[in-house]
Amino acid sequence: MIRKLTINKYTFKLSMALCFGLFFSLATNTFAQNRSGQELAIGLNRELPADTSISKTRSVNIKGKDIPYEVTVGTQPVYGEDGKPDAALFYTYYRRTDVEDTEDRPLLISFNGGPGAASVWMHLGFTSPKRLKLTDEGFPVQPYGVEDNNYSVIDATDIVYVNPVNTGFSRILNDGEREQFFGVQEDLTYLSDWIGNFISRHDRWKSPKFLIGESYGTTRVAGLAGRLQGGHNIFVNGVIMHSQCGFGQPGTVTGVQTPITNINKLTHYTATAWYFKQLAPDLQNRRLEDILPEVEKFMMETYLPAIAIGGTLTDQKRQQIAKQIARYAGVSEEFVLEHNLSIPASAFWKELLRDEGYTTGRLDSRYIGMDTDNSGTRPGYSPEYDSWKHSFTPAINEYLREDLGFATDLEYNISGNVRPWNDENGNTAIMLRRAMQQNPSLRVLNQQGYYDGACDPFGAKYSLWQMDPSGQLQDRIDYKEYQSGHMIYIRKDMLIDSNDDVREFILNAIPKEGEGIKYDVETVDLSSYDQ
């Protein structure tokens, strides 16, 4: 007997809905591998998997040679005391694939700053095999997107870009609390544990290890060098400071502000005035690199002593110093005197091009902005930061979501909410100094841009001097300056130079095979000692 199959209107609609739902689910989920090797769907929702990854293979041409690599995007848990994930950190890991043995292959661990900044800036701007599309001077272009970075350091080192909690796609999970993560020492505690776990998972214990940080990231990696060494017995070979901002030391932009904080910015003022042709002709017609030593000499020998004695300075001397400051900063003597010889950076950025109707940038003073009112004591916004968000935000979202396939409805936090931030015990220079003292092979590279007004170059030098009062570490600290701003690599010429310097530093900071890691002092040769 043959039964007639009947489908009513309700059954048909339900069946079609179920079929469409199944199709949509299959079409819009990216399947990755969890730690057990099981397929795991990264769904289009706002829940972050604690532990997942996706890998793809690519290649890039660097210095005329094709470099094959694997790029992995994913999450790795931050474990709480109960052994359960309290957060998941999103990372991007680039590994060169034509190197069989990782024993000699360096690993570069990269952080940005903020402290709420995502890793996007150095990831798509600086060291990775991919870079966002920009003009050679670093301005946004359309269509947005990424392209090969033929100046990447992937030829010399593998790289992992780490997003701290609430940056990028990284999020707090389960029973995690904000207080666990948002503070100088809290940040170092969970990140050092996460790094140790990453090293174990990817079998990198034998690899030479390097930390790189930008802006607040320099405070972070200075502390991590000490915390990894003291808390996890992970000794790094080098620490790279990109736009270093003081490590939280007094007198620096990240520590307790003192009169010297504004004094240190004079070389930045000179560079900015020179760039916009605001200096007197006898200065303007010289190379910037030839002017700055003269300015530094004035700062140390005349300017600082004058500020130190404050109101006891004679009127005649005050006028003389104001005239010289005005000459080097490209502003009027009256403006200098109105600020008692100590010009706040925000006032300078508003003043320099006031007559032309423009303001200058904070992180990179080569960028100009426009305020509604020409009056006032500070710019209304940061033109450089808006320009960078303009270009970096679409690039990182397109690259991670479309090219690499990390499909999620989570917002990629270019700048995440990490406030309130606990600054207690915030001087990480102490931690870096101790790490360098205890590890004779640990070296530091500091890279600084002339036009960076947030982390000014002379302030960076001052920070390094204060970190090493004995002077015994100076032969292991390399300092470089560049014709650029906070993100030195934003200009193509400086992208090339700064990556070359990073590459050279990494290769030179690895001890020769079999070479003893120790301090060199004259001793008795026990191998020839006759018992």
C-alpha positions in Angstrom: 0.0 0.0 0.0 1.4 3.3 -1.0 0.7 6.2 1.4 0.4 9.7 0.1 2.9 12.1 1.7 1.2 15.4 2.6 3.0 18.5 3.7 1.0 21.2 5.2 1.9 24.9 5.1 3.3 24.9 8.7 5.5 21.8 8.1 6.9 23.3 4.9 7.9 26.6 6.6 9.5 24.7 9.5 11.5 22.4 7.2 12.7 25.3 5.1 13.7 27.2 8.2 15.7 24.3 9.6 17.4 23.7 6.2 18.3 27.4 5.9 19.6 27.5 9.5 21.8 24.5 8.9 23.2 26.1 5.7 23.8 29.4 7.4 25.6 27.7 10.3 27.9 25.8 7.9 28.5 28.8 5.7 29.3 31.3 8.5 31.4 29.4 10.9 35.2 29.0 10.6 36.4 25.7 11.9 39.6 25.6 14.0 41.4 23.1 16.1 41.2 23.2 19.9 44.0 21.7 22.1 42.4 18.2 21.8 42.5 18.3 18.0 38.7 18.5 17.8 37.1 20.8 15.3 35.7 23.9 17.0 33.5 26.5 15.3 34.3 30.2 15.9 30.8 31.3 15.4 29.5 34.7 14.5 28.7 35.7 18.0 30.2 37.8 20.8 31.6 34.9 22.8 35.3 34.3 22.6 36.6 30.7 22.6 39.2 30.4 25.4 41.5 28.1 23.4 41.5 27.9 19.6 43.6 28.6 16.5 43.6 28.8 12.7 46.8 28.4 10.6 47.6 29.3 7.1 50.7 29.3 5.0 52.1 32.2 3.1 55.4 33.6 1.8 57.1 37.0 1.5 60.1 38.3 -0.4 62.7 39.9 1.9 66.0 41.3 0.5 65.5 39.3 -2.7 64.7 36.0 -1.1 61.3 34.2 -0.7 60.6 33.4 3.0 57.9 30.8 3.6 56.0 31.1 6.8 52.9 29.9 8.7 50.6 32.5 10.3 48.5 31.3 13.2 45.7 33.4 14.8 44.0 32.2 17.9 43.4 32.4 21.6 45.2 31.0 24.6 43.8 31.0 28.1 44.9 33.0 31.1 44.3 30.6 33.9 43.0 31.5 37.3 44.1 29.9 40.6 41.4 27.2 40.2 43.0 26.2 36.9 40.1 27.5 34.8 40.3 30.2 32.2 39.8 33.7 33.6 40.5 35.4 30.3 41.6 34.5 26.7 44.3 36.4 24.9 44.1 36.8 21.2 47.4 36.5 19.4 49.0 36.3 15.9 52.0 34.0 15.5 54.3 34.1 12.5 56.7 31.1 12.1 59.2 30.6 9.3 58.6 27.2 7.9 61.9 26.4 6.1 63.8 26.2 9.4 63.7 22.7 10.8 65.4 23.3 14.1 64.1 26.1 16.4 67.0 25.8 18.8 68.8 28.7 17.1 65.7 30.4 15.8 64.8 33.5 17.8 61.3 34.3 19.0 60.2 37.9 19.2 57.3 38.6 21.6 55.6 41.9 20.7 53.4 44.3 22.7 51.9 47.7 22.1 51.2 50.2 24.8 48.3 52.3 26.0 48.2 50.4 28.4 45.0 49.6 26.5 46.4 49.5 22.9 45.9 46.4 20.7 48.9 44.8 19.0 47.7 46.1 15.6 50.2 49.0 15.4 53.5 47.1 15.3 51.7 44.0 13.7 50.5 45.8 10.6 52.9 48.7 10.7 56.3 47.4 11.5 57.8 43.9 11.9 55.4 41.4 10.4 55.3 40.0 6.9 52.1 42.0 6.3 51.7 45.8 6.3 48.7 48.1 5.8 48.6 50.2 2.7 49.9 53.8 3.3 51.6 56.5 1.4 55.4 56.6 1.8 54.9 59.3 4.4 52.4 57.3 6.4 49.0 58.8 5.4 45.8 56.8 4.8 44.9 55.6 1.3 41.8 53.9 -0.2 41.0 51.2 -0.9 42.1 50.0 2.6 43.9 46.8 3.1 47.2 45.0 3.6 50.1 44.1 1.4 53.4 42.2 1.8 55.9 43.9 4.0 59.2 43.3 2.2 61.1 44.8 5.1 59.8 42.4 7.8 62.2 40.8 10.3 60.5 37.3 9.7 63.7 36.3 7.9 65.6 36.6 11.2 63.1 35.8 13.8 59.6 34.3 14.5 57.1 36.8 15.9 54.1 36.6 18.2 51.9 39.6 18.6 50.0 39.6 21.9 46.8 41.5 22.8 46.5 42.0 26.5 43.0 41.7 28.2 40.4 44.0 26.6 42.5 44.8 23.6 42.0 43.3 20.1 39.7 40.3 20.6 41.1 39.5 24.1 38.4 39.3 26.8 37.8 38.4 30.4 36.0 35.1 30.8 34.0 33.2 33.4 35.0 34.3 37.0 37.8 36.7 35.9 37.8 40.1 37.5 39.1 43.4 36.2 41.3 43.8 39.2 43.3 40.8 38.1 44.5 42.4 35.0 44.5 46.2 35.0 47.6 47.5 36.7 51.3 47.6 36.2 52.2 44.6 38.3 48.9 42.8 37.6 49.7 43.1 33.9 53.1 41.6 34.3 51.9 38.7 36.5 49.3 37.3 34.0 51.3 38.1 30.9 54.5 36.4 32.1 52.4 33.3 33.0 50.8 33.4 29.5 54.2 33.8 27.8 55.6 30.8 29.7 52.6 28.7 28.6 53.0 29.9 25.0 56.7 28.9 25.0 55.8 25.4 26.2 53.0 24.9 23.8 55.1 25.9 20.8 58.3 24.1 22.0 60.4 27.3 22.1 62.3 26.8 25.4 65.7 26.5 23.6 65.0 29.4 21.3 66.7 32.8 21.9 63.9 35.1 23.2 63.4 38.8 22.7 60.7 41.2 23.9 59.7 44.3 22.0 57.3 47.0 23.2 56.0 50.3 21.9 55.1 53.3 24.1 53.6 52.0 27.4 54.7 48.6 25.9 58.3 49.6 26.8 57.3 49.9 30.4 55.6 46.5 30.0 58.5 44.7 28.4 61.0 46.3 30.9 59.0 44.7 33.7 58.4 41.4 31.8 62.2 41.0 31.4 62.4 41.0 35.2 59.2 39.1 35.9 60.0 36.3 33.4 63.5 35.9 34.7 62.7 36.2 38.4 59.3 34.4 38.4 59.6 31.8 35.6 63.3 31.4 35.0 62.9 32.5 31.5 66.0 34.6 30.6 65.6 36.7 27.5 68.4 37.8 25.2 67.2 41.2 24.4 64.6 43.9 25.1 63.6 46.3 22.3 62.2 49.7 23.3 60.2 51.4 20.5 59.3 54.9 21.6 60.3 54.5 25.2 58.4 56.6 27.7 60.2 56.4 31.0 59.4 53.1 32.7 57.3 54.9 35.3 60.4 56.7 36.7 60.0 60.1 38.4 60.5 63.0 36.0 59.3 61.0 33.0 56.0 61.1 31.2 54.8 57.9 32.8 56.0 58.7 36.3 55.6 61.5 38.8 55.8 64.8 36.8 58.7 67.1 37.8 60.0 70.3 36.2 62.5 68.3 34.2 59.5 66.6 32.3 58.8 69.7 30.3 62.5 70.6 29.9 63.2 67.3 28.3 60.8 68.1 25.5 62.9 71.0 24.1 64.6 68.8 21.5 61.2 67.7 20.3 60.1 71.3 20.0 63.2 72.1 18.0 62.6 69.2 15.6 59.0 70.2 15.1 59.8 73.8 14.5 62.6 72.8 12.1 60.1 70.5 10.2 57.6 73.3 9.7 60.4 75.9 8.9 59.7 78.0 12.0 63.3 78.4 13.1 65.6 81.4 12.5 67.4 81.1 9.1 70.8 80.3 10.7 69.2 77.2 12.4 66.7 76.3 9.7 69.4 76.0 7.1 71.3 73.3 9.1 70.6 69.6 9.3 68.4 68.7 12.3 71.0 66.1 13.5 73.6 68.9 13.7 71.3 71.3 15.7 70.1 68.9 18.4 73.5 68.3 20.2 73.7 72.1 20.6 70.2 72.1 22.1 71.0 69.2 24.4 74.1 71.0 25.7 72.0 74.1 26.4 69.4 72.0 28.2 71.9 70.3 30.5 74.3 73.1 31.2 72.0 76.2 31.3 68.3 75.4 31.1 68.0 72.7 33.9 70.1 74.7 36.4 67.9 77.7 35.8 64.7 75.8 36.4 66.2 74.2 39.5 66.6 77.6 41.3 63.0 78.6 40.3 61.9 82.1 41.5 65.4 83.1 42.6 66.5 83.4 39.0 67.3 87.1 38.2 65.2 88.9 35.7 68.2 89.4 33.4 69.0 85.7 33.4 65.4 84.8 32.9 65.2 87.0 29.8 68.4 85.5 28.4 67.2 82.0 28.9 63.7 82.8 27.5 65.4 84.2 24.4 67.4 81.0 23.8 64.4 78.7 24.5 62.3 80.7 22.0 65.0 80.5 19.4 65.2 76.7 19.7 61.4 76.2 19.9 60.3 78.5 17.1 58.0 80.5 19.4 58.0 84.0 20.9 59.9 85.0 24.0 56.7 86.3 25.5 55.1 82.8 25.1 58.1 81.3 26.9 57.9 83.8 29.8 54.2 83.3 30.2 55.0 79.7 31.0 57.8 80.5 33.4 60.4 79.1 31.0 58.7 75.6 31.2 56.5 75.1 28.1 53.8 72.4 28.5 53.7 70.2 25.4 50.0 70.7 24.8 50.6 74.5 24.8 53.4 74.1 22.2 51.3 71.9 19.9 48.6 74.6 19.9 51.0 77.6 19.6 53.6 76.7 16.9 51.3 77.1 13.9 48.6 79.2 15.5 49.1 82.1 13.1 48.6 79.6 10.2 45.4 78.3 11.8 46.7 74.8 12.6 47.8 72.6 15.5 50.5 69.9 15.5 50.2 66.3 16.6 51.1 64.8 19.9 52.4 61.4 18.9 53.8 62.7 15.6 54.0 66.4 15.3 54.4 66.2 11.5 50.6 65.8 11.4 48.5 69.0 11.5 45.0 69.5 12.8 42.4 72.3 12.7 40.4 73.5 15.7 37.2 75.5 15.6 38.7 78.2 17.7 42.2 79.4 17.1 42.4 80.5 20.8 43.1 78.1 23.7 46.0 76.4 25.3 45.8 72.9 23.8 44.7 71.2 20.5 41.1 69.9 20.4 42.2 66.5 19.1 45.2 64.5 18.0 45.4 64.6 14.2 48.0 61.8 13.9 45.9 59.4 16.0 42.8 59.9 14.0 44.8 59.4 10.8 46.2 56.2 12.1 42.8 54.8 13.3 41.5 55.8 9.8 43.9 53.4 8.1 44.7 50.7 10.7 41.2 49.8 11.8 39.8 48.6 8.4 43.1 46.9 7.6 43.3 44.8 10.8 39.6 43.8 10.6 39.8 42.8 6.9 43.0 40.9 7.4 42.0 38.9 10.5 38.4 38.3 9.5 38.5 37.8 5.8 42.1 36.7 4.9 42.9 34.6 8.0 39.3 33.6 8.7 38.8 34.5 12.3 35.1 35.0 12.1 33.5 36.7 15.1 31.0 39.4 16.0 33.3 40.7 18.7 34.7 44.2 18.1 38.4 44.4 17.6 39.4 46.9 20.3 42.0 49.2 18.8 41.9 50.9 22.2 40.3 48.9 25.0 38.8 49.9 28.4 41.5 49.1 31.0 40.6 51.8 33.5 41.0 52.2 36.4 44.7 51.2 36.1 46.7 50.5 39.2 50.0 52.4 39.0 51.3 51.1 42.3 55.0 49.9 42.1 55.0 51.2 38.6 58.7 51.8 38.1 59.7 48.9 35.9 63.2 50.4 35.3 64.2 48.7 38.6 63.1 45.4 37.2 65.0 45.8 33.9 68.1 46.9 35.7 68.0 43.9 38.0 67.5 41.6 35.0 70.5 43.0 33.2 72.6 42.8 36.3 71.7 39.1 36.8 71.9 38.2 33.1 75.3 39.3 31.6 74.0 38.6 28.0 70.8 40.7 28.2 71.0 43.7 25.8 68.7 46.6 25.2 67.9 48.5 21.9 66.0 51.8 22.3 64.4 53.4 19.2 63.1 56.9 19.3 61.5 59.4 16.8 62.4 63.1 16.8 58.8 64.2 16.3 57.3 62.1 19.1 56.0 64.5 21.7 54.4 61.9 23.9 57.6 59.9 24.4 60.2 62.5 23.5 63.7 61.5 22.5 65.7 63.4 25.2 63.2 62.1 27.8 64.1 58.6 26.7 67.8 59.2 27.0 67.2 60.7 30.5 65.2 57.5 31.5 68.1 55.3 30.4 70.6 57.3 32.3 68.5 57.1 35.5 67.9 53.4 35.1 71.7 52.9 35.1 73.2 55.3 37.6 76.4 53.3 37.9 77.0 53.4 34.2 78.0 49.7 34.2 75.2 48.7 31.8 75.8 51.3 29.1 77.8 49.1 26.8 74.8 46.8 26.5 72.3 49.6 25.6 72.0 50.7 22.0 70.2 54.0 21.4 68.9 55.0 17.9 67.0 58.1 16.7 64.9 58.5 13.5 63.3 61.1 11.3 59.8 60.1 12.4 57.4 60.2 15.3 55.9 57.8 17.8 55.3 55.1 15.2 58.8 55.4 13.6 57.9 52.8 11.0 54.9 54.8 9.6 57.4 56.5 7.1 58.7 54.0 4.6 62.3 55.1 4.8 62.2 54.7 8.6 60.4 51.4 8.3 63.4 50.1 6.4 66.0 51.6 8.8 64.2 50.6 12.0 63.6 47.0 10.9 67.3 46.7 9.8 68.3 47.9 13.2 66.0 45.4 14.9 67.3 42.6 12.7 71.0 43.5 13.4 70.3 43.8 17.1 68.7 40.4 17.4 71.4 38.6 15.5 74.2 40.3 17.5 72.5 39.7 20.9 72.7 35.9 20.5 75.9 34.5 22.1 78.1 32.4 20.0 77.6 28.7 20.3 79.3 27.3 23.3 80.3 30.8 24.6 80.0 31.1 28.4 77.5 33.7 29.6 79.4 35.6 32.3 81.1 38.9 33.2 84.7 39.2 32.0 87.2 40.0 34.7 90.8 38.8 35.1 91.0 35.5 37.0 93.4 32.7 37.6 93.4 30.1 34.9 92.3 27.0 36.9 92.6 24.7 33.8 96.4 25.1 34.0 96.7 25.3 37.8 99.0 22.6 39.2 97.4 21.0 42.2 
